[in-house]
Amino acid sequence: MNSLLYDINLTYEKNYELGPVGLRKLKKPVIKKSKNKFRFLGFDVNLPFGIPAGPLLNSKFIKGAFDFGFSVATYKTVRADIFPCHPHPNILYVDSPKELHPQTNPRLNAVTQAPKNFSKINITNSFGVPSKEPKVWQKDVKKAKTYEKKGQLLVLSFMGTVKKNQTQEEFIEDFAKAAKLANQTHVKVLEANLSCPNIGNEGLVCYNLEATEKICRLLRKVIGKTPLILKVGYYKNKKDIEKIAEITEKYANAISCINTLQVEVVDKNGNQALPGPNRLKSGICGNSIKWAGLEMVEKLNQIRKAKKYKFKIIGVGGVIIANDYFQYRKAGADLVQSATGAMWNPYLAYEVWKKEYES
C-alpha cells in the first residue's frame, strides 16, 4: 500500500516534479456548501480540517489538497536559502506500540509493509526540511494562492537555517529573513516552524524557550499584522507548556502541536534504517503519537481558559481516521490537521465532512 498523495517509492525531487500523481486516478469528492460557518484566524473555512506542513511540497500538492476537500493547506516549510533533501528513502513504515513513548521505546524497527488495519499506520519521516531557493518558492506560492477558493485557506510555513559556527543571534536573524521573504508572497497566514533543529544540534528550537521568545518577538516586527502560527513539538513539563502558551499569546495568533516524536529506527539486522549521517534518529508519525498531540491540545486549552488567552489551537498528530478529528475537537482544537492519514487516504476530509454534518 503506497501513499496516494506522496509516492514514498520515488525521491523527493521526483515527487516535487510530478506532483500528487496518485490523485489523478481518483474521482474528486463532491462537498456541498457547509451548513455551519467555521472561522479560523478571521477567515471563513468550509471545515476546520486540513493538512500540515510536510506532504504539500508545492502548488501542485496544494491544488490536490484543496480539490479533495482539505480546507486549510499548509505549504511545506521554506527557508531563506536553498537546502537539500536527505537521501532517499525518506519515509519507511515502522512497527510501533499503540502509544509511542521515546523514553520507554527509544528504538523501533522499520518494516516493509503497512499494517492491514489502516488506522494503526505508523511511519518514519526524514526529509531534513528541504527548500528551493526563495525566488522559486515565492513564485510557486503565488501560484498556489490561485487555487485557494472560497472557504479555503493557504498557510505558508517557514524556518531559520542552522549553519556552521553560527551564533544564536545569526540564527534568529536568518529566521526573520525567511519570515520576510514568506510575507512577501502575501499569503493570508504564516507558520513559524519551531519544531526544527536548533543551533549546535541542540534539539528543537521550541525547547529553547528563551530563543523561541526572541525569535517570535522579531518575527512579529518583521511580518506586521499577518496572522502567525507557531508549530511546536511535545512538552512534558507543565511550566514549559505555560511558557509557550504565554509566548503564543504575546506574539502569535495560534499554536500547532505536535510535529513528530523522535526515536532510533533500525532495520531487521539492527542497523540504521535510513542512509546517511545523523539519521539514526528520525521523526515518527501516525497512530502511535496521537496520545501526545491530544495531551498537548488538552493542556493548552486548559491554560487558555484559565488565563483567558485568545490564541487558537491546531491539533496535529495521529489523525488517521475521521473519529480522530472529533477527538481533537473535543479536546479543544479549533482546527485539526492530518499528514499521514491524508497521505494514505485522500478522502479523509470528505469522510470528516460527512460525519460533521450527519451528526
SULWO-V940456 format. One line per field, one symbol per residue. ss: DSSP state (a for helix, b for strand, c for the rest). A space follows every 10 residues. Layout:
BEGIN
ss = ???
END
This chain:
BEGIN
ss = cccccccccc caaaaaaacc aaaacccccc cccccccbbb ccbbbcccbb bcccccccaa aaaaaaaccc cbbbbbbbcc ccbccccccc bbbbbccccc ccccccbbbb bccccccaaa cbbbbccccc bccaaaaaaa aaaaaccccc ccbbbbbbcc cccccccaaa aaaaaaaaaa aaacccccbb bbbcccbcaa accbaaacaa aaaaaaaaaa aaacccbbbb bccccccaaa aaaaaaaaaa accbbbbccc bbbbbbcccc cbcccccccc bbbbbbaaaa aaaaaaaaaa aaaaaaaccc cbbbbbcccc caaaaaaaaa acccbbbcca aaaacccaaa aaaaaaaac
END
